[in-house]
Amino acid sequence: MSNDYRPMWEELGLDLDAHDALLNVLNQGYGDIYLSQQNRPETMAYFDFVMSEVHGLRIRELLDEKDKGRKIVGSYCVFVPEEIVLAADATLVGLCSGADFALEEVENWLPRNTCALIKSSFGFKLGKVCPYLECADMIVGENTCDGKKKAYETFSSLVENLYVMDLPQVKSDPGKTLLAAEFDRFRQAMEHLTGKPITAESLKYGIETVNAKRAALHRLYALRHADPAPISGLDALLANQVSFYDNPARFTESVHKICDELESRIAEKKGVFPEKTPRILVSGCPQAVPNWKLHHIVETSGAVIVGEESCVGERGTRNLTDDTGGTPEEMMEAIVDRYFQINCAIFTPNGDRLDHIRQMAADYKADAVIHYSLQFCQPYLMESLPVENTLKNEGLPALRIETDYSMQDAGQLKTRIEAFIEQLR
Amino acid sequence: MSNDYRPMWEELGLDLDAHDALLNVLNQGYGDIYLSQQNRPETMAYFDFVMSEVHGLRIRELLDEKDKGRKIVGSYCVFVPEEIVLAADATLVGLCSGADFALEEVENWLPRNTCALIKSSFGFKLGKVCPYLECADMIVGENTCDGKKKAYETFSSLVENLYVMDLPQVKSDPGKTLLAAEFDRFRQAMEHLTGKPITAESLKYGIETVNAKRAALHRLYALRHADPAPISGLDALLANQVSFYDNPARFTESVHKICDELESRIAEKKGVFPEKTPRILVSGCPQAVPNWKLHHIVETSGAVIVGEESCVGERGTRNLTDDTGGTPEEMMEAIVDRYFQINCAIFTPNGDRLDHIRQMAADYKADAVIHYSLQFCQPYLMESLPVENTLKNEGLPALRIETDYSMQDAGQLKTRIEAFIEQLR
């Protein structure tokens, strides 16, 4: 990134030295992991550019929006409804939580046995290296897992503008009532933040914009059904990751351009890996930028990842919001309906997630499933055992991985994953 | 325990050899830890008897109740309202979860990084050594922490009669509405289980019975304010533990007898330890039978435990249920009001818990607080840091302990606790 951004970062209160170090690691990692891939779609150049400017141009754009009076809302979870944020004429961005930073300082604030994602969100704040966080006018937390729910209590002393959304734990009628009440409270909070009333027209715009983004990703997902795989799991993961902070309309257009190219590739039987390469479905915890560890290991071990049953993947994007409502009430109800379907492991029971894994494995012609859990993520760890056992009993090979953001276990993981893939041939 | 119980245990499906081994360890531990104490109140003899018959006489009583058509309900949490269970003419008992058992088998069912309490509940089932569980007509789980919430999904395949109660995460109006709906669902489930309608009269009986039990414990707690301490923390903890499975009326009477003796002791300035012995308040995770580890270490290291801010302690028992309502609806509302005040760490925010710790420290004239967390118990671990920091900033020494049910860390804990107590002199 150009040095021209340094005054901007300084003004945001970033620790420039620490931030330089972070960007160096990020650029190095991106070069090693992404740019070293063979047979990439040419249209991925857009995402290479996005990543090269991840803390630069996109932050400049957000600050330009702020200069014009637009508000920036940051979040850590797919339960925060972007439709409502857009309807209030604000911008939603995902906040940094995909890399270890300032770990020693983090452990003054959080128990050692906290998952890497939560530790990361604290590390980026304590280390002053997340420009998205620093330019956000409001940060939206949510009572998903115990870890996040309780961590936000502490996080509120580190940031000024934290709003916490309550979530149900059961997909019951009272659970849905709770979600509806919370989304309505959020609607009011957004109106209060921006000073702009949410109308039928603006909600419709929000729904259509987000649906268009999701539909583009759905098109991308469907193209990944092909063998040979026209795009690597790494590149598809990146598209999912970038969806959390890019401009929605530009992102949608860019994904469609990739899809156009992938359609040609499929017609020509051109893939990133040879036909019959073992096909892996990944299921489990979200993988935020720059958490490319599992995908990199799998795709340098003789297999290709064809789908992600993950918040950064189909769990987060699979359902569109019904856009046929005419009144704000009808549209709010449609939004509640859509988000209430998310098969997050915080729900009990959560059997629909297993059904979705089965469905994805069939649709993507996966040869196996790797269940990916972050260490200390109780909800997904708890589901990982029954998921593995059920899939194996049904004849689908499954491997449970429990890891964090460090590279200390990379060698061990590679050995396990190579052995697993070897069995699939 | 007499061998006469062996046919009873066999009929319950217990693994007799494993159960013998468990009872041997339990009796040995009770002898080493409890019976070795000096200056115990004579009236603790009742609890010695209860413990010597913990899997014998009490189980015989429960089976006799069952023979007469009464139902037995088992639970793992203070959110299960005993008032409603009693009102339906059933008996509530706490289920075994205070010791490691069949750990290797447990880890086929639960992630390694699960707290000892949850692992224990599985271990007692898998090892077939909990007669309470085996004689329960219904087991009530509850969505408190992620660990328990998700573990019940798996537990339901191990037991036939699991009922899961949803709980709110926020003390908001919608949260209270959810609790009220769940308690009403539980009321109906109890009526269905026993076939007996819950009436104003039976609810009043339930409320009065449970209030009487709590009031007896409140009397005991108040007597622990005295210096020298008239009763050890270990013995008071035992009373709290036994409250979960003894006959309520007999338990209440027994606690009052202890209190009568303690009043005489206080008048005579007679204590279990000398006056001015450092006084410790314990706060944190519940300690179920036979988890006496922390109390034993503290009270053999030169200090006395004067209070427990715990589910097995004041958090579980502190508030009475308003018994002035005339209709079932009014009484159910009073029950909801009472349980909604429990300051469990699953709630966010949970600042009232800190206020309660402060209040208890003042009331009990505590010289220090030890925060006790089970490893991997995210809610209490997350609260432990701010609790420790706040108390220290207010001038009250505080020590955070993170442990499990094994004795592997006992030496290390003793060293830390001795050093901590040394600073209090």
Interface residues (C-beta under 8 A of the other chain):
Chain A: W109 L110 P111 N113 T114 N143 C145 D146 G147 K149 K150 A151 Y152 E153 T154 V164 D166 L167 P168 Q169 V170 S172 P174 G175 T177 L178 A181 E182 A345 I346 T348 P349 N350 Q375 F376 Q378 P379 L381 M382 E383 S384 L385 P386 E402
Chain B: N108 W109 L110 P111 N113 T114 N143 C145 D146 G147 K149 K150 A151 Y152 E153 T154 V164 D166 L167 P168 Q169 V170 S172 P174 G175 T177 L178 A181 E182 A345 I346 T348 P349 N350 Q375 F376 Q378 P379 L381 M382 E383 S384 L385 P386 E402
